[in-house]
């Protein structure tokens, strides 16, 4: 039995992309295994689309290498043409051909082979994307969500090694985006397709991707599963960008204990101490991240907080609460607990992952 580990389908190794003197992508590295869905997530201008275009072959790299199936497809001075990379792409505007019906749009990239094989492949893609019965329709007769599925089917039809999706839901409304995010993941997994999604929407990233790279100013701050980005952020930028939460002041009592206004929290304190006491001495000032799901509504708790703001979210309210000290925290509370602005409610903490950073690292 061969126990040799298989090589990743895609490797991006210390890649940089620059436009004259501007470094759009700076020393990024990540890898995707076969069948894995990755995501480049981040705010506008962070370099995520430029990184995707480099993988596609539309942008040359000035440093590093991009490898597909172990073959170098980009390095400084060499860029394999996009059409030779066996990479499929879905763009923001779908780029469907208005004069072709759905079937011909899907079959556009199928070259060679007999007509029967082409028809079978088109039928398979129609079925996979939930478009059976729409082969004779034209793009203008379809909804935005259906057009997005046609674009995906067309990109999947030639059986690419890798699928790239650049903000594929940006033209759709919020409700449709959420539903299609889950559909997209199901379609890619059913086709066993390796893919990279680019988005600024973390909810899309969470719904679709197996692994996410959060980008900032051309760099990947953390390449990880969504759970770890949320509960184990590598730095303060990740903690601020992912999810919601507020920082409260704390003091390190020991290597696994930090004191905040609520009381003492126990857990691994994952940070270097800015006062040089190697994270296990006493008195180190830190900021502790509290997520809305860390703050539990409990009528029996002796600690009370005042309701400042409330946002109804169907099953839950997101409350902004003011502590006795004047600090504010967020709490997710089941929506049958409908408290008035100004009312004081009991709260307690349930913190499974202590996230803390030195106070000196706080942005000015």
C-alpha positions as CSV (number, residue, x, y, z in Angstrom):
1,X,0.0,0.0,0.0
2,X,1.4,3.4,-1.0
3,X,1.2,5.8,1.9
4,X,2.9,8.7,0.1
5,X,0.9,11.8,0.7
6,X,-0.6,13.3,-2.5
7,X,0.5,16.7,-3.6
8,X,-1.9,19.6,-3.4
9,X,-3.8,20.6,-6.5
10,X,-2.8,24.3,-6.1
11,X,0.2,25.8,-4.4
12,X,0.8,29.5,-4.1
13,X,4.3,30.1,-2.8
14,X,5.6,33.5,-1.6
15,X,3.8,35.2,-4.5
16,X,4.0,39.0,-5.1
17,X,2.2,41.1,-7.8
18,X,3.0,44.7,-8.4
19,X,1.8,47.5,-10.7
20,X,4.9,49.7,-11.2
21,X,5.9,50.8,-7.7
22,X,2.6,49.6,-6.0
23,X,2.7,46.1,-4.4
24,X,-0.9,44.8,-4.8
25,X,0.0,41.3,-3.4
26,X,2.8,40.8,-1.0
27,X,4.4,37.4,-0.2
28,X,1.2,35.3,0.0
29,X,1.3,31.5,0.3
30,X,-1.5,29.0,0.5
31,X,-2.4,25.6,-0.9
32,X,-5.6,23.7,-1.8
33,X,-6.1,20.0,-1.8
34,X,-8.2,18.3,-4.5
35,X,-11.9,18.9,-4.0
36,X,-11.3,21.6,-1.5
37,X,-13.0,25.0,-1.6
38,X,-10.9,28.0,-0.6
39,X,-11.8,31.7,-0.2
40,X,-9.8,34.9,-0.4
41,X,-11.7,37.3,1.9
42,X,-11.1,40.9,2.8
43,X,-12.1,44.5,2.4
44,X,-12.0,46.4,-0.9
45,X,-8.5,47.0,-2.2
46,X,-6.8,44.3,-0.1
47,X,-5.5,42.4,-3.1
48,X,-7.8,39.4,-3.2
49,X,-9.0,39.9,-6.8
50,X,-5.4,40.5,-8.0
51,X,-4.3,37.3,-6.3
52,X,-7.1,35.4,-8.1
53,X,-6.1,37.0,-11.4
54,X,-2.5,35.8,-10.9
55,X,-3.8,32.3,-10.4
56,X,-5.8,32.6,-13.6
57,X,-2.8,33.8,-15.5
58,X,-4.1,37.3,-16.1
59,X,-1.5,39.0,-14.0
60,X,2.3,38.2,-14.0
61,X,4.0,37.6,-10.6
62,X,7.1,39.5,-9.6
63,X,8.1,37.0,-6.9
64,X,7.3,33.5,-5.9
65,X,5.6,30.6,-7.8
66,X,2.2,29.3,-8.6
67,X,1.9,25.5,-9.1
68,X,-1.0,23.6,-10.5
69,X,-0.8,19.7,-10.2
70,X,2.8,20.2,-9.4
71,X,3.6,22.1,-12.6
72,X,4.8,25.7,-12.3
73,X,2.4,27.9,-14.2
74,X,3.6,31.3,-13.0
75,X,7.0,32.7,-11.8
76,X,8.9,35.9,-12.5
77,X,9.4,36.1,-16.3
78,X,7.1,33.1,-17.1
79,X,3.3,33.1,-17.2
80,X,1.5,30.1,-18.7
81,X,-1.4,31.5,-20.9
82,X,-4.8,31.3,-19.2
83,X,-6.3,29.1,-21.8
84,X,-3.6,26.5,-21.2
85,X,-4.2,26.2,-17.4
86,X,-7.5,24.2,-17.4
87,X,-9.0,26.8,-15.1
88,X,-12.7,27.8,-15.2
89,X,-13.8,31.3,-14.2
90,X,-17.1,32.8,-13.1
91,X,-17.1,36.6,-13.2
92,X,-19.3,39.2,-11.4
93,X,-21.4,39.9,-14.4
94,X,-21.6,36.2,-15.6
95,X,-20.6,37.2,-19.2
96,X,-23.3,35.1,-20.8
97,X,-23.8,35.3,-24.5
98,X,-27.2,36.9,-25.0
99,X,-27.7,35.5,-28.6
100,X,-27.2,31.8,-27.4
101,X,-29.7,29.8,-25.4
102,X,-28.8,28.2,-22.1
103,X,-27.7,24.9,-23.6
104,X,-25.4,26.6,-26.1
105,X,-24.0,28.9,-23.4
106,X,-23.1,25.9,-21.3
107,X,-21.7,24.0,-24.2
108,X,-19.7,26.9,-25.6
109,X,-16.3,25.8,-24.1
110,X,-16.7,22.1,-25.1
111,X,-14.2,21.5,-27.9
112,X,-13.9,18.3,-29.9
113,X,-15.7,15.1,-29.3
114,X,-18.9,14.0,-31.0
115,X,-22.3,15.8,-30.8
116,X,-23.8,13.1,-28.6
117,X,-21.0,13.4,-25.9
118,X,-21.4,17.2,-26.0
119,X,-25.2,16.9,-25.5
120,X,-24.7,14.5,-22.6
121,X,-22.3,16.8,-20.9
122,X,-24.7,19.8,-21.3
123,X,-27.6,17.7,-19.9
124,X,-25.4,16.6,-16.9
125,X,-24.6,20.3,-16.2
126,X,-28.2,21.3,-16.5
127,X,-29.2,18.6,-14.0
128,X,-26.3,19.4,-11.6
129,X,-27.2,23.1,-11.5
130,X,-31.0,22.6,-11.3
131,X,-31.6,24.0,-14.7
132,X,-33.2,21.0,-16.4
133,X,-36.0,22.2,-18.7
134,X,-34.3,25.6,-19.3
135,X,-32.0,24.6,-22.1
136,X,-34.0,26.4,-24.8
137,X,-34.3,29.7,-22.8
138,X,-32.2,32.7,-23.4
139,X,-30.3,34.7,-20.7
140,X,-32.8,37.6,-20.7
141,X,-35.6,35.1,-19.8
142,X,-33.8,34.0,-16.6
143,X,-33.6,35.4,-13.1
144,X,-30.3,36.6,-11.7
145,X,-29.9,33.4,-9.7
146,X,-30.6,31.3,-12.8
147,X,-28.1,33.3,-14.8
148,X,-25.5,32.7,-12.1
149,X,-26.1,28.9,-12.3
150,X,-25.7,29.0,-16.1
151,X,-22.4,30.8,-15.8
152,X,-21.3,28.1,-13.2
153,X,-22.5,25.3,-15.5
154,X,-20.6,26.7,-18.5
155,X,-17.4,27.0,-16.4
156,X,-17.8,23.4,-15.1
157,X,-18.6,21.8,-18.4
158,X,-15.0,21.4,-19.7
159,X,-14.1,19.8,-16.4
160,X,-11.4,22.3,-15.3
161,X,-8.8,21.4,-12.8
162,X,-9.6,24.5,-10.8
163,X,-12.6,26.9,-10.6
164,X,-12.2,30.6,-9.8
165,X,-15.1,32.7,-8.7
166,X,-14.8,36.4,-8.5
167,X,-17.5,38.0,-6.3
168,X,-20.1,35.8,-8.1
169,X,-23.1,37.1,-6.1
170,X,-22.3,40.8,-6.0
171,X,-25.3,41.6,-8.4
172,X,-27.8,39.7,-6.3
173,X,-30.0,40.7,-3.4
174,X,-29.1,39.6,0.1
175,X,-31.7,36.8,0.5
176,X,-30.8,35.3,-2.9
177,X,-27.1,35.5,-2.1
178,X,-27.5,33.5,1.1
179,X,-29.5,30.8,-0.7
180,X,-27.2,30.5,-3.7
181,X,-24.1,30.4,-1.4
182,X,-25.3,27.1,-0.1
183,X,-26.3,25.9,-3.5
184,X,-22.9,26.8,-4.9
185,X,-21.1,24.7,-2.3
186,X,-23.4,21.7,-3.0
187,X,-22.8,22.0,-6.8
188,X,-19.0,22.3,-6.4
189,X,-18.9,19.4,-3.9
190,X,-21.1,17.2,-6.1
191,X,-18.7,17.9,-9.1
192,X,-15.7,17.3,-6.8
193,X,-14.3,20.6,-8.1
194,X,-11.4,22.4,-6.4
195,X,-12.3,26.1,-6.3
196,X,-11.3,29.5,-5.0
197,X,-13.9,32.2,-4.2
198,X,-13.2,35.9,-3.8
199,X,-15.6,37.9,-1.7
200,X,-15.7,40.8,0.8
201,X,-18.7,39.1,2.5
202,X,-17.7,36.8,5.4
203,X,-21.1,35.1,5.5
204,X,-20.6,34.0,1.9
205,X,-17.1,32.8,2.8
206,X,-18.4,30.8,5.8
207,X,-21.2,29.3,3.8
208,X,-19.1,28.1,0.9
209,X,-15.5,27.6,1.8
210,X,-13.6,24.9,3.6
211,X,-10.7,27.2,4.3
212,X,-10.4,31.0,4.2
213,X,-7.6,33.4,3.7
214,X,-8.3,36.8,5.3
215,X,-6.3,39.4,3.3
216,X,-5.2,42.9,4.4
217,X,-3.0,45.3,2.4
218,X,-1.9,42.6,0.0
219,X,-1.0,40.0,2.7
220,X,-2.8,36.9,4.1
221,X,-3.3,37.6,7.8
222,X,-4.6,34.0,8.5
223,X,-5.3,31.0,6.3
224,X,-7.6,28.8,8.3
225,X,-11.1,27.3,8.8
226,X,-13.9,29.7,9.6
227,X,-14.2,28.3,13.1
228,X,-10.6,29.2,13.9
229,X,-10.8,32.7,12.3
230,X,-13.7,33.4,14.6
231,X,-12.6,31.7,17.8
232,X,-8.8,31.7,17.4
233,X,-7.9,34.9,15.4
234,X,-4.2,35.2,14.7
235,X,-4.1,38.9,15.3
236,X,-6.2,42.0,16.1
237,X,-7.1,42.7,12.4
238,X,-8.6,39.2,12.1
239,X,-10.4,39.6,15.4
240,X,-11.9,42.9,14.3
241,X,-12.9,41.9,10.8
242,X,-14.4,38.5,11.5
243,X,-17.8,38.5,13.3
244,X,-18.8,41.1,15.8
245,X,-17.5,41.8,19.2
246,X,-16.0,44.4,21.5
247,X,-12.7,44.6,23.4
248,X,-12.7,45.1,27.2
249,X,-9.6,45.8,29.4
250,X,-8.1,43.0,31.3
251,X,-5.1,42.0,33.4
252,X,-3.2,38.7,33.0
253,X,-3.1,36.9,36.4
254,X,-1.3,33.8,35.1
255,X,-0.6,32.0,31.9
256,X,-4.1,30.7,31.8
257,X,-6.1,33.3,33.6
258,X,-7.1,36.9,32.9
259,X,-9.2,39.3,35.0
260,X,-11.8,41.5,33.4
261,X,-14.7,43.6,34.8
262,X,-17.0,40.5,34.7
263,X,-14.5,38.4,36.8
264,X,-11.8,36.0,35.9
265,X,-11.6,34.0,32.7
266,X,-9.7,30.8,32.5
267,X,-8.1,29.5,29.3
268,X,-4.9,29.7,27.2
269,X,-3.9,33.4,26.8
270,X,-2.7,33.3,23.2
271,X,-0.4,36.4,23.0
272,X,3.0,37.6,23.9
273,X,3.1,40.1,26.8
274,X,4.1,43.6,25.7
275,X,5.8,44.1,29.0
276,X,8.3,41.3,28.4
277,X,7.0,38.9,31.0
278,X,6.5,36.1,28.5
279,X,2.8,35.8,29.0
280,X,2.9,34.1,32.3
281,X,3.8,36.9,34.7
282,X,1.3,39.0,36.6
283,X,-0.1,42.5,35.8
284,X,0.1,42.5,32.0
285,X,-2.5,44.8,30.5
286,X,-4.5,43.2,27.7
287,X,-7.6,43.8,25.7
288,X,-10.0,40.8,25.7
289,X,-12.4,40.2,22.9
290,X,-16.0,39.4,23.9
291,X,-18.3,38.0,21.1
292,X,-22.1,38.4,21.4
293,X,-22.4,34.7,22.0
294,X,-20.0,35.0,25.0
295,X,-22.5,37.2,26.9
296,X,-25.5,35.2,28.2
297,X,-28.7,36.7,29.4
298,X,-29.4,35.3,32.9
299,X,-32.1,36.7,35.2
300,X,-30.4,35.0,38.2
301,X,-27.0,36.7,37.6
302,X,-26.0,39.4,40.1
303,X,-24.3,41.4,37.3
304,X,-26.8,43.7,35.4
305,X,-26.3,45.8,32.3
306,X,-28.5,48.4,30.7
307,X,-30.0,47.9,27.2
308,X,-28.7,50.7,25.0
309,X,-29.7,49.4,21.6
310,X,-31.4,46.4,20.1
311,X,-31.6,44.9,16.6
312,X,-34.2,42.3,15.8
313,X,-32.8,39.3,13.9
314,X,-35.8,37.0,13.8
315,X,-34.8,34.2,16.2
316,X,-32.6,36.6,18.2
317,X,-32.0,40.1,19.3
318,X,-28.6,41.7,19.2
319,X,-28.4,43.8,22.3
320,X,-25.9,46.5,23.0
321,X,-25.5,46.6,26.7
322,X,-23.8,49.1,29.1
323,X,-22.0,47.7,32.1
324,X,-21.8,49.5,35.4
325,X,-18.4,50.9,34.5
326,X,-19.8,52.4,31.3
327,X,-18.2,50.0,28.9
328,X,-20.4,48.4,26.2
329,X,-20.7,44.8,25.2
330,X,-22.9,42.9,22.7
331,X,-25.2,40.0,23.5
332,X,-27.2,37.6,21.3
333,X,-30.5,36.9,23.2
334,X,-33.4,34.7,22.0
335,X,-36.1,37.0,20.6
336,X,-38.8,36.0,23.1
337,X,-36.7,38.0,25.6
338,X,-37.9,41.4,24.3
339,X,-36.4,44.0,26.6
340,X,-37.0,47.7,26.4
341,X,-34.3,50.3,25.8
342,X,-33.1,51.5,29.2
343,X,-34.1,48.3,31.0
344,X,-31.5,46.5,33.1
345,X,-31.0,42.7,32.5
346,X,-28.9,40.1,34.2
347,X,-25.9,38.8,32.3
348,X,-23.0,36.3,32.7
349,X,-20.1,35.1,30.6
350,X,-19.6,31.8,28.9
351,X,-16.2,32.1,27.2
352,X,-14.8,28.9,25.7
353,X,-12.0,30.7,23.8
354,X,-10.1,33.5,25.5
355,X,-8.9,35.9,22.8
356,X,-6.6,38.6,24.1
357,X,-4.1,41.0,22.7
358,X,-1.6,43.4,24.4
359,X,-3.1,46.8,24.9
360,X,-0.1,48.4,23.3
361,X,-1.2,46.8,20.0
362,X,-4.5,48.6,20.0
363,X,-4.9,50.9,17.0
364,X,-4.5,54.6,17.7
